[in-house]
């Protein structure tokens, strides 16, 4: 998973579970993207990219996965 602004990467992590929680405290109020790449045994590589405009008060981000 990568969390990035238009200018720089602000978080990168590799997870080995289907359920995780990530908090990035310094991303409040700035536009950012969350990019996820999942390697799945049956579906292969699936990706998702979600944009948060920075003015959202939502604490959850939902995205759609697709095969490249």
mmCIF file of the N, C-alpha and C atoms, coordinates in Angstrom:
data_MODEL
# 
_entry.id   MODEL 
# 
loop_
_atom_site.group_PDB 
_atom_site.id 
_atom_site.type_symbol 
_atom_site.label_atom_id 
_atom_site.label_alt_id 
_atom_site.label_comp_id 
_atom_site.label_asym_id 
_atom_site.label_entity_id 
_atom_site.label_seq_id 
_atom_site.pdbx_PDB_ins_code 
_atom_site.Cartn_x 
_atom_site.Cartn_y 
_atom_site.Cartn_z 
_atom_site.occupancy 
_atom_site.B_iso_or_equiv 
_atom_site.pdbx_formal_charge 
_atom_site.auth_seq_id 
_atom_site.auth_comp_id 
_atom_site.auth_asym_id 
_atom_site.auth_atom_id 
_atom_site.pdbx_PDB_model_num 
ATOM 1   N N  . UNK A 1 1  ? 0.845   -1.163  0.000   1.00 0.00 ? 1  UNK A N  1 
ATOM 2   C CA . UNK A 1 1  ? 0.000   0.000   0.000   1.00 0.00 ? 1  UNK A CA 1 
ATOM 3   C C  . UNK A 1 1  ? 0.892   1.228   0.000   1.00 0.00 ? 1  UNK A C  1 
ATOM 4   N N  . UNK A 1 2  ? 0.484   2.233   -0.760  1.00 0.00 ? 2  UNK A N  1 
ATOM 5   C CA . UNK A 1 2  ? 1.202   3.503   -0.827  1.00 0.00 ? 2  UNK A CA 1 
ATOM 6   C C  . UNK A 1 2  ? 0.192   4.621   -0.613  1.00 0.00 ? 2  UNK A C  1 
ATOM 7   N N  . UNK A 1 3  ? 0.519   5.556   0.251   1.00 0.00 ? 3  UNK A N  1 
ATOM 8   C CA . UNK A 1 3  ? -0.257  6.783   0.402   1.00 0.00 ? 3  UNK A CA 1 
ATOM 9   C C  . UNK A 1 3  ? 0.641   7.894   -0.098  1.00 0.00 ? 3  UNK A C  1 
ATOM 10  N N  . UNK A 1 4  ? 0.126   8.712   -1.034  1.00 0.00 ? 4  UNK A N  1 
ATOM 11  C CA . UNK A 1 4  ? 0.969   9.733   -1.664  1.00 0.00 ? 4  UNK A CA 1 
ATOM 12  C C  . UNK A 1 4  ? 0.175   10.989  -1.958  1.00 0.00 ? 4  UNK A C  1 
ATOM 13  N N  . UNK A 1 5  ? 0.864   12.096  -2.001  1.00 0.00 ? 5  UNK A N  1 
ATOM 14  C CA . UNK A 1 5  ? 0.291   13.341  -2.500  1.00 0.00 ? 5  UNK A CA 1 
ATOM 15  C C  . UNK A 1 5  ? 0.664   13.433  -3.974  1.00 0.00 ? 5  UNK A C  1 
ATOM 16  N N  . UNK A 1 6  ? 0.324   14.544  -4.603  1.00 0.00 ? 6  UNK A N  1 
ATOM 17  C CA . UNK A 1 6  ? 0.733   14.738  -5.993  1.00 0.00 ? 6  UNK A CA 1 
ATOM 18  C C  . UNK A 1 6  ? 2.243   14.886  -6.106  1.00 0.00 ? 6  UNK A C  1 
ATOM 19  N N  . UNK A 1 7  ? 2.901   15.267  -4.996  1.00 0.00 ? 7  UNK A N  1 
ATOM 20  C CA . UNK A 1 7  ? 4.331   15.560  -5.027  1.00 0.00 ? 7  UNK A CA 1 
ATOM 21  C C  . UNK A 1 7  ? 5.234   14.480  -4.440  1.00 0.00 ? 7  UNK A C  1 
ATOM 22  N N  . UNK A 1 8  ? 4.743   13.728  -3.429  1.00 0.00 ? 8  UNK A N  1 
ATOM 23  C CA . UNK A 1 8  ? 5.644   12.802  -2.760  1.00 0.00 ? 8  UNK A CA 1 
ATOM 24  C C  . UNK A 1 8  ? 4.885   11.646  -2.111  1.00 0.00 ? 8  UNK A C  1 
ATOM 25  N N  . UNK A 1 9  ? 5.602   10.592  -1.839  1.00 0.00 ? 9  UNK A N  1 
ATOM 26  C CA . UNK A 1 9  ? 5.074   9.438   -1.122  1.00 0.00 ? 9  UNK A CA 1 
ATOM 27  C C  . UNK A 1 9  ? 5.161   9.742   0.374   1.00 0.00 ? 9  UNK A C  1 
ATOM 28  N N  . UNK A 1 10 ? 4.037   9.557   1.109   1.00 0.00 ? 10 UNK A N  1 
ATOM 29  C CA . UNK A 1 10 ? 4.068   9.848   2.541   1.00 0.00 ? 10 UNK A CA 1 
ATOM 30  C C  . UNK A 1 10 ? 3.950   8.597   3.401   1.00 0.00 ? 10 UNK A C  1 
ATOM 31  N N  . UNK A 1 11 ? 3.628   7.463   2.788   1.00 0.00 ? 11 UNK A N  1 
ATOM 32  C CA . UNK A 1 11 ? 3.587   6.204   3.530   1.00 0.00 ? 11 UNK A CA 1 
ATOM 33  C C  . UNK A 1 11 ? 3.670   5.057   2.538   1.00 0.00 ? 11 UNK A C  1 
ATOM 34  N N  . UNK A 1 12 ? 4.386   4.015   2.918   1.00 0.00 ? 12 UNK A N  1 
ATOM 35  C CA . UNK A 1 12 ? 4.451   2.804   2.116   1.00 0.00 ? 12 UNK A CA 1 
ATOM 36  C C  . UNK A 1 12 ? 4.544   1.632   3.080   1.00 0.00 ? 12 UNK A C  1 
ATOM 37  N N  . UNK A 1 13 ? 3.781   0.587   2.812   1.00 0.00 ? 13 UNK A N  1 
ATOM 38  C CA . UNK A 1 13 ? 3.829   -0.572  3.695   1.00 0.00 ? 13 UNK A CA 1 
ATOM 39  C C  . UNK A 1 13 ? 3.410   -1.838  2.978   1.00 0.00 ? 13 UNK A C  1 
ATOM 40  N N  . UNK A 1 14 ? 3.905   -2.949  3.460   1.00 0.00 ? 14 UNK A N  1 
ATOM 41  C CA . UNK A 1 14 ? 3.539   -4.265  2.947   1.00 0.00 ? 14 UNK A CA 1 
ATOM 42  C C  . UNK A 1 14 ? 2.832   -5.020  4.065   1.00 0.00 ? 14 UNK A C  1 
ATOM 43  N N  . UNK A 1 15 ? 1.669   -5.574  3.755   1.00 0.00 ? 15 UNK A N  1 
ATOM 44  C CA . UNK A 1 15 ? 0.866   -6.273  4.747   1.00 0.00 ? 15 UNK A CA 1 
ATOM 45  C C  . UNK A 1 15 ? 0.634   -7.702  4.282   1.00 0.00 ? 15 UNK A C  1 
ATOM 46  N N  . UNK A 1 16 ? 0.612   -8.624  5.205   1.00 0.00 ? 16 UNK A N  1 
ATOM 47  C CA . UNK A 1 16 ? 0.408   -10.035 4.890   1.00 0.00 ? 16 UNK A CA 1 
ATOM 48  C C  . UNK A 1 16 ? -0.875  -10.544 5.539   1.00 0.00 ? 16 UNK A C  1 
ATOM 49  N N  . UNK A 1 17 ? -1.944  -9.760  5.402   1.00 0.00 ? 17 UNK A N  1 
ATOM 50  C CA . UNK A 1 17 ? -3.237  -10.097 5.976   1.00 0.00 ? 17 UNK A CA 1 
ATOM 51  C C  . UNK A 1 17 ? -4.330  -9.444  5.148   1.00 0.00 ? 17 UNK A C  1 
ATOM 52  N N  . UNK A 1 18 ? -5.550  -9.916  5.276   1.00 0.00 ? 18 UNK A N  1 
ATOM 53  C CA . UNK A 1 18 ? -6.654  -9.326  4.530   1.00 0.00 ? 18 UNK A CA 1 
ATOM 54  C C  . UNK A 1 18 ? -7.379  -8.259  5.344   1.00 0.00 ? 18 UNK A C  1 
ATOM 55  N N  . UNK A 1 19 ? -6.985  -8.060  6.595   1.00 0.00 ? 19 UNK A N  1 
ATOM 56  C CA . UNK A 1 19 ? -7.654  -7.088  7.448   1.00 0.00 ? 19 UNK A CA 1 
ATOM 57  C C  . UNK A 1 19 ? -6.597  -6.268  8.181   1.00 0.00 ? 19 UNK A C  1 
ATOM 58  N N  . UNK A 1 20 ? -6.515  -4.969  7.886   1.00 0.00 ? 20 UNK A N  1 
ATOM 59  C CA . UNK A 1 20 ? -5.538  -4.126  8.550   1.00 0.00 ? 20 UNK A CA 1 
ATOM 60  C C  . UNK A 1 20 ? -6.085  -2.713  8.671   1.00 0.00 ? 20 UNK A C  1 
ATOM 61  N N  . UNK A 1 21 ? -5.493  -1.948  9.564   1.00 0.00 ? 21 UNK A N  1 
ATOM 62  C CA . UNK A 1 21 ? -5.891  -0.577  9.823   1.00 0.00 ? 21 UNK A CA 1 
ATOM 63  C C  . UNK A 1 21 ? -4.632  0.282   9.812   1.00 0.00 ? 21 UNK A C  1 
ATOM 64  N N  . UNK A 1 22 ? -4.660  1.369   9.033   1.00 0.00 ? 22 UNK A N  1 
ATOM 65  C CA . UNK A 1 22 ? -3.505  2.257   8.936   1.00 0.00 ? 22 UNK A CA 1 
ATOM 66  C C  . UNK A 1 22 ? -3.950  3.682   9.217   1.00 0.00 ? 22 UNK A C  1 
ATOM 67  N N  . UNK A 1 23 ? -3.268  4.342   10.110  1.00 0.00 ? 23 UNK A N  1 
ATOM 68  C CA . UNK A 1 23 ? -3.541  5.743   10.406  1.00 0.00 ? 23 UNK A CA 1 
ATOM 69  C C  . UNK A 1 23 ? -2.346  6.577   10.001  1.00 0.00 ? 23 UNK A C  1 
ATOM 70  N N  . UNK A 1 24 ? -2.604  7.636   9.212   1.00 0.00 ? 24 UNK A N  1 
ATOM 71  C CA . UNK A 1 24 ? -1.552  8.573   8.831   1.00 0.00 ? 24 UNK A CA 1 
ATOM 72  C C  . UNK A 1 24 ? -2.001  9.936   9.334   1.00 0.00 ? 24 UNK A C  1 
ATOM 73  N N  . UNK A 1 25 ? -1.428  10.377  10.423  1.00 0.00 ? 25 UNK A N  1 
ATOM 74  C CA . UNK A 1 25 ? -1.907  11.579  11.098  1.00 0.00 ? 25 UNK A CA 1 
ATOM 75  C C  . UNK A 1 25 ? -1.578  12.870  10.359  1.00 0.00 ? 25 UNK A C  1 
ATOM 76  N N  . UNK A 1 26 ? -0.491  12.928  9.614   1.00 0.00 ? 26 UNK A N  1 
ATOM 77  C CA . UNK A 1 26 ? -0.111  14.183  8.966   1.00 0.00 ? 26 UNK A CA 1 
ATOM 78  C C  . UNK A 1 26 ? -0.744  14.377  7.597   1.00 0.00 ? 26 UNK A C  1 
ATOM 79  N N  . UNK A 1 27 ? -1.721  13.548  7.196   1.00 0.00 ? 27 UNK A N  1 
ATOM 80  C CA . UNK A 1 27 ? -2.375  13.683  5.900   1.00 0.00 ? 27 UNK A CA 1 
ATOM 81  C C  . UNK A 1 27 ? -3.688  14.464  5.988   1.00 0.00 ? 27 UNK A C  1 
ATOM 82  N N  . UNK A 1 28 ? -4.061  14.922  7.181   1.00 0.00 ? 28 UNK A N  1 
ATOM 83  C CA . UNK A 1 28 ? -5.306  15.653  7.353   1.00 0.00 ? 28 UNK A CA 1 
ATOM 84  C C  . UNK A 1 28 ? -5.234  17.008  6.655   1.00 0.00 ? 28 UNK A C  1 
ATOM 85  N N  . UNK A 1 29 ? -6.255  17.298  5.873   1.00 0.00 ? 29 UNK A N  1 
ATOM 86  C CA . UNK A 1 29 ? -6.345  18.608  5.230   1.00 0.00 ? 29 UNK A CA 1 
ATOM 87  C C  . UNK A 1 29 ? -5.596  18.745  3.924   1.00 0.00 ? 29 UNK A C  1 
ATOM 88  N N  . UNK A 1 30 ? -4.886  17.695  3.474   1.00 0.00 ? 30 UNK A N  1 
ATOM 89  C CA . UNK A 1 30 ? -4.190  17.768  2.192   1.00 0.00 ? 30 UNK A CA 1 
ATOM 90  C C  . UNK A 1 30 ? -4.745  16.692  1.263   1.00 0.00 ? 30 UNK A C  1 
ATOM 91  N N  . UNK A 1 31 ? -4.814  16.971  -0.020  1.00 0.00 ? 31 UNK A N  1 
ATOM 92  C CA . UNK A 1 31 ? -5.267  15.952  -0.971  1.00 0.00 ? 31 UNK A CA 1 
ATOM 93  C C  . UNK A 1 31 ? -4.246  14.813  -1.050  1.00 0.00 ? 31 UNK A C  1 
ATOM 94  N N  . UNK A 1 32 ? -4.729  13.573  -1.107  1.00 0.00 ? 32 UNK A N  1 
ATOM 95  C CA . UNK A 1 32 ? -3.814  12.444  -1.226  1.00 0.00 ? 32 UNK A CA 1 
ATOM 96  C C  . UNK A 1 32 ? -4.483  11.268  -1.928  1.00 0.00 ? 32 UNK A C  1 
ATOM 97  N N  . UNK A 1 33 ? -3.669  10.325  -2.375  1.00 0.00 ? 33 UNK A N  1 
ATOM 98  C CA . UNK A 1 33 ? -4.107  9.099   -3.027  1.00 0.00 ? 33 UNK A CA 1 
ATOM 99  C C  . UNK A 1 33 ? -3.726  7.916   -2.145  1.00 0.00 ? 33 UNK A C  1 
ATOM 100 N N  . UNK A 1 34 ? -4.540  6.876   -2.184  1.00 0.00 ? 34 UNK A N  1 
ATOM 101 C CA . UNK A 1 34 ? -4.192  5.601   -1.566  1.00 0.00 ? 34 UNK A CA 1 
ATOM 102 C C  . UNK A 1 34 ? -4.171  4.578   -2.693  1.00 0.00 ? 34 UNK A C  1 
ATOM 103 N N  . UNK A 1 35 ? -2.998  3.996   -2.946  1.00 0.00 ? 35 UNK A N  1 
ATOM 104 C CA . UNK A 1 35 ? -2.828  2.985   -3.989  1.00 0.00 ? 35 UNK A CA 1 
ATOM 105 C C  . UNK A 1 35 ? -2.585  1.639   -3.326  1.00 0.00 ? 35 UNK A C  1 
ATOM 106 N N  . UNK A 1 36 ? -3.329  0.622   -3.750  1.00 0.00 ? 36 UNK A N  1 
ATOM 107 C CA . UNK A 1 36 ? -3.134  -0.714  -3.199  1.00 0.00 ? 36 UNK A CA 1 
ATOM 108 C C  . UNK A 1 36 ? -2.917  -1.710  -4.326  1.00 0.00 ? 36 UNK A C  1 
ATOM 109 N N  . UNK A 1 37 ? -1.983  -2.611  -4.118  1.00 0.00 ? 37 UNK A N  1 
ATOM 110 C CA . UNK A 1 37 ? -1.726  -3.711  -5.037  1.00 0.00 ? 37 UNK A CA 1 
ATOM 111 C C  . UNK A 1 37 ? -1.825  -4.986  -4.219  1.00 0.00 ? 37 UNK A C  1 
ATOM 112 N N  . UNK A 1 38 ? -2.700  -5.898  -4.632  1.00 0.00 ? 38 UNK A N  1 
ATOM 113 C CA . UNK A 1 38 ? -2.932  -7.141  -3.894  1.00 0.00 ? 38 UNK A CA 1 
ATOM 114 C C  . UNK A 1 38 ? -2.576  -8.321  -4.790  1.00 0.00 ? 38 UNK A C  1 
ATOM 115 N N  . UNK A 1 39 ? -1.753  -9.202  -4.269  1.00 0.00 ? 39 UNK A N  1 
ATOM 116 C CA . UNK A 1 39 ? -1.443  -10.454 -4.946  1.00 0.00 ? 39 UNK A CA 1 
ATOM 117 C C  . UNK A 1 39 ? -2.370  -11.524 -4.374  1.00 0.00 ? 39 UNK A C  1 
ATOM 118 N N  . UNK A 1 40 ? -3.268  -12.044 -5.214  1.00 0.00 ? 40 UNK A N  1 
ATOM 119 C CA . UNK A 1 40 ? -4.260  -13.015 -4.761  1.00 0.00 ? 40 UNK A CA 1 
ATOM 120 C C  . UNK A 1 40 ? -4.016  -14.355 -5.448  1.00 0.00 ? 40 UNK A C  1 
ATOM 121 N N  . UNK A 1 41 ? -4.144  -15.422 -4.683  1.00 0.00 ? 41 UNK A N  1 
ATOM 122 C CA . UNK A 1 41 ? -3.873  -16.758 -5.206  1.00 0.00 ? 41 UNK A CA 1 
ATOM 123 C C  . UNK A 1 41 ? -4.764  -17.120 -6.389  1.00 0.00 ? 41 UNK A C  1 
ATOM 124 N N  . UNK A 1 42 ? -6.050  -16.764 -6.348  1.00 0.00 ? 42 UNK A N  1 
ATOM 125 C CA . UNK A 1 42 ? -6.990  -17.114 -7.421  1.00 0.00 ? 42 UNK A CA 1 
ATOM 126 C C  . UNK A 1 42 ? -7.125  -16.035 -8.491  1.00 0.00 ? 42 UNK A C  1 
ATOM 127 N N  . UNK A 1 43 ? -7.062  -14.747 -8.093  1.00 0.00 ? 43 UNK A N  1 
ATOM 128 C CA . UNK A 1 43 ? -7.335  -13.655 -9.024  1.00 0.00 ? 43 UNK A CA 1 
ATOM 129 C C  . UNK A 1 43 ? -6.079  -12.988 -9.581  1.00 0.00 ? 43 UNK A C  1 
ATOM 130 N N  . UNK A 1 44 ? -4.923  -13.376 -9.098  1.00 0.00 ? 44 UNK A N  1 
ATOM 131 C CA . UNK A 1 44 ? -3.685  -12.756 -9.568  1.00 0.00 ? 44 UNK A CA 1 
ATOM 132 C C  . UNK A 1 44 ? -3.490  -11.391 -8.942  1.00 0.00 ? 44 UNK A C  1 
ATOM 133 N N  . UNK A 1 45 ? -2.952  -10.446 -9.696  1.00 0.00 ? 45 UNK A N  1 
ATOM 134 C CA . UNK A 1 45 ? -2.704  -9.098  -9.190  1.00 0.00 ? 45 UNK A CA 1 
ATOM 135 C C  . UNK A 1 45 ? -3.934  -8.225  -9.423  1.00 0.00 ? 45 UNK A C  1 
ATOM 136 N N  . UNK A 1 46 ? -4.420  -7.617  -8.352  1.00 0.00 ? 46 UNK A N  1 
ATOM 137 C CA . UNK A 1 46 ? -5.525  -6.662  -8.454  1.00 0.00 ? 46 UNK A CA 1 
ATOM 138 C C  . UNK A 1 46 ? -5.061  -5.349  -7.838  1.00 0.00 ? 46 UNK A C  1 
ATOM 139 N N  . UNK A 1 47 ? -5.542  -4.238  -8.383  1.00 0.00 ? 47 UNK A N  1 
ATOM 140 C CA . UNK A 1 47 ? -5.092  -2.925  -7.936  1.00 0.00 ? 47 UNK A CA 1 
ATOM 141 C C  . UNK A 1 47 ? -6.281  -2.031  -7.612  1.00 0.00 ? 47 UNK A C  1 
ATOM 142 N N  . UNK A 1 48 ? -6.027  -1.034  -6.785  1.00 0.00 ? 48 UNK A N  1 
ATOM 143 C CA . UNK A 1 48 ? -7.026  -0.024  -6.462  1.00 0.00 ? 48 UNK A CA 1 
ATOM 144 C C  . UNK A 1 48 ? -6.306  1.290   -6.195  1.00 0.00 ? 48 UNK A C  1 
ATOM 145 N N  . UNK A 1 49 ? -6.899  2.387   -6.630  1.00 0.00 ? 49 UNK A N  1 
ATOM 146 C CA . UNK A 1 49 ? -6.374  3.707   -6.332  1.00 0.00 ? 49 UNK A CA 1 
ATOM 147 C C  . UNK A 1 49 ? -7.556  4.601   -5.984  1.00 0.00 ? 49 UNK A C  1 
ATOM 148 N N  . UNK A 1 50 ? -7.477  5.265   -4.821  1.00 0.00 ? 50 UNK A N  1 
ATOM 149 C CA . UNK A 1 50 ? -8.564  6.115   -4.342  1.00 0.00 ? 50 UNK A CA 1 
ATOM 150 C C  . UNK A 1 50 ? -8.000  7.500   -4.057  1.00 0.00 ? 50 UNK A C  1 
ATOM 151 N N  . UNK A 1 51 ? -8.732  8.527   -4.467  1.00 0.00 ? 51 UNK A N  1 
ATOM 152 C CA . UNK A 1 51 ? -8.313  9.908   -4.241  1.00 0.00 ? 51 UNK A CA 1 
ATOM 153 C C  . UNK A 1 51 ? -9.153  10.520  -3.123  1.00 0.00 ? 51 UNK A C  1 
ATOM 154 N N  . UNK A 1 52 ? -8.504  11.186  -2.171  1.00 0.00 ? 52 UNK A N  1 
ATOM 155 C CA . UNK A 1 52 ? -9.185  11.931  -1.124  1.00 0.00 ? 52 UNK A CA 1 
ATOM 156 C C  . UNK A 1 52 ? -8.834  13.404  -1.330  1.00 0.00 ? 52 UNK A C  1 
ATOM 157 N N  . UNK A 1 53 ? -9.823  14.278  -1.569  1.00 0.00 ? 53 UNK A N  1 
ATOM 158 C CA . UNK A 1 53 ? -9.527  15.679  -1.878  1.00 0.00 ? 53 UNK A CA 1 
ATOM 159 C C  . UNK A 1 53 ? -8.969  16.480  -0.710  1.00 0.00 ? 53 UNK A C  1 
ATOM 160 N N  . UNK A 1 54 ? -8.936  15.902  0.486   1.00 0.00 ? 54 UNK A N  1 
ATOM 161 C CA . UNK A 1 54 ? -8.346  16.587  1.623   1.00 0.00 ? 54 UNK A CA 1 
ATOM 162 C C  . UNK A 1 54 ? -9.342  17.318  2.493   1.00 0.00 ? 54 UNK A C  1 
ATOM 163 N N  . UNK A 1 55 ? -10.528 17.601  1.966   1.00 0.00 ? 55 UNK A N  1 
ATOM 164 C CA . UNK A 1 55 ? -11.527 18.303  2.769   1.00 0.00 ? 55 UNK A CA 1 
ATOM 165 C C  . UNK A 1 55 ? -12.595 17.348  3.299   1.00 0.00 ? 55 UNK A C  1 
ATOM 166 N N  . UNK A 1 56 ? -12.362 16.066  3.157   1.00 0.00 ? 56 UNK A N  1 
ATOM 167 C CA . UNK A 1 56 ? -13.315 15.062  3.613   1.00 0.00 ? 56 UNK A CA 1 
ATOM 168 C C  . UNK A 1 56 ? -13.109 14.775  5.091   1.00 0.00 ? 56 UNK A C  1 
ATOM 169 N N  . UNK A 1 57 ? -14.207 14.624  5.819   1.00 0.00 ? 57 UNK A N  1 
ATOM 170 C CA . UNK A 1 57 ? -14.108 14.267  7.234   1.00 0.00 ? 57 UNK A CA 1 
ATOM 171 C C  . UNK A 1 57 ? -14.265 12.758  7.435   1.00 0.00 ? 57 UNK A C  1 
ATOM 172 N N  . UNK A 1 58 ? -14.408 12.009  6.336   1.00 0.00 ? 58 UNK A N  1 
ATOM 173 C CA . UNK A 1 58 ? -14.538 10.558  6.429   1.00 0.00 ? 58 UNK A CA 1 
ATOM 174 C C  . UNK A 1 58 ? -13.241 9.946   6.935   1.00 0.00 ? 58 UNK A C  1 
ATOM 175 N N  . UNK A 1 59 ? -13.360 8.948   7.791   1.00 0.00 ? 59 UNK A N  1 
ATOM 176 C CA . UNK A 1 59 ? -12.181 8.236   8.270   1.00 0.00 ? 59 UNK A CA 1 
ATOM 177 C C  . UNK A 1 59 ? -11.998 6.915   7.556   1.00 0.00 ? 59 UNK A C  1 
ATOM 178 N N  . UNK A 1 60 ? -12.960 6.521   6.717   1.00 0.00 ? 60 UNK A N  1 
ATOM 179 C CA . UNK A 1 60 ? -12.845 5.291   5.949   1.00 0.00 ? 60 UNK A CA 1 
ATOM 180 C C  . UNK A 1 60 ? -12.764 5.614   4.477   1.00 0.00 ? 60 UNK A C  1 
ATOM 181 N N  . UNK A 1 61 ? -11.941 4.873   3.773   1.00 0.00 ? 61 UNK A N  1 
ATOM 182 C CA . UNK A 1 61 ? -11.798 5.046   2.333   1.00 0.00 ? 61 UNK A CA 1 
ATOM 183 C C  . UNK A 1 61 ? -12.183 3.742   1.665   1.00 0.00 ? 61 UNK A C  1 
ATOM 184 N N  . UNK A 1 62 ? -13.090 3.806   0.718   1.00 0.00 ? 62 UNK A N  1 
ATOM 185 C CA . UNK A 1 62 ? -13.519 2.630   -0.031  1.00 0.00 ? 62 UNK A CA 1 
ATOM 186 C C  . UNK A 1 62 ? -13.052 2.764   -1.467  1.00 0.00 ? 62 UNK A C  1 
ATOM 187 N N  . UNK A 1 63 ? -12.558 1.677   -2.026  1.00 0.00 ? 63 UNK A N  1 
ATOM 188 C CA . UNK A 1 63 ? -12.084 1.688   -3.400  1.00 0.00 ? 63 UNK A CA 1 
ATOM 189 C C  . UNK A 1 63 ? -12.582 0.481   -4.153  1.00 0.00 ? 63 UNK A C  1 
ATOM 190 N N  . UNK A 1 64 ? -12.342 0.458   -5.433  1.00 0.00 ? 64 UNK A N  1 
ATOM 191 C CA . UNK A 1 64 ? -12.734 -0.649  -6.296  1.00 0.00 ? 64 UNK A CA 1 
ATOM 192 C C  . UNK A 1 64 ? -11.472 -1.294  -6.823  1.00 0.00 ? 64 UNK A C  1 
ATOM 193 N N  . UNK A 1 65 ? -11.373 -2.619  -6.691  1.00 0.00 ? 65 UNK A N  1 
ATOM 194 C CA . UNK A 1 65 ? -10.232 -3.340  -7.203  1.00 0.00 ? 65 UNK A CA 1 
ATOM 195 C C  . UNK A 1 65 ? -10.488 -3.747  -8.649  1.00 0.00 ? 65 UNK A C  1 
ATOM 196 N N  . UNK A 1 66 ? -9.428  -3.744  -9.450  1.00 0.00 ? 66 UNK A N  1 
ATOM 197 C CA . UNK A 1 66 ? -9.528  -4.185  -10.838 1.00 0.00 ? 66 UNK A CA 1 
ATOM 198 C C  . UNK A 1 66 ? -8.255  -4.929  -11.205 1.00 0.00 ? 66 UNK A C  1 
ATOM 199 N N  . UNK A 1 67 ? -8.387  -5.821  -12.190 1.00 0.00 ? 67 UNK A N  1 
ATOM 200 C CA . UNK A 1 67 ? -7.204  -6.522  -12.681 1.00 0.00 ? 67 UNK A CA 1 
ATOM 201 C C  . UNK A 1 67 ? -6.568  -5.690  -13.778 1.00 0.00 ? 67 UNK A C  1 
ATOM 202 N N  . UNK A 1 68 ? -5.238  -5.493  -13.715 1.00 0.00 ? 68 UNK A N  1 
ATOM 203 C CA . UNK A 1 68 ? -4.567  -4.673  -14.753 1.00 0.00 ? 68 UNK A CA 1 
ATOM 204 C C  . UNK A 1 68 ? -4.591  -5.345  -16.115 1.00 0.00 ? 68 UNK A C  1 
# 
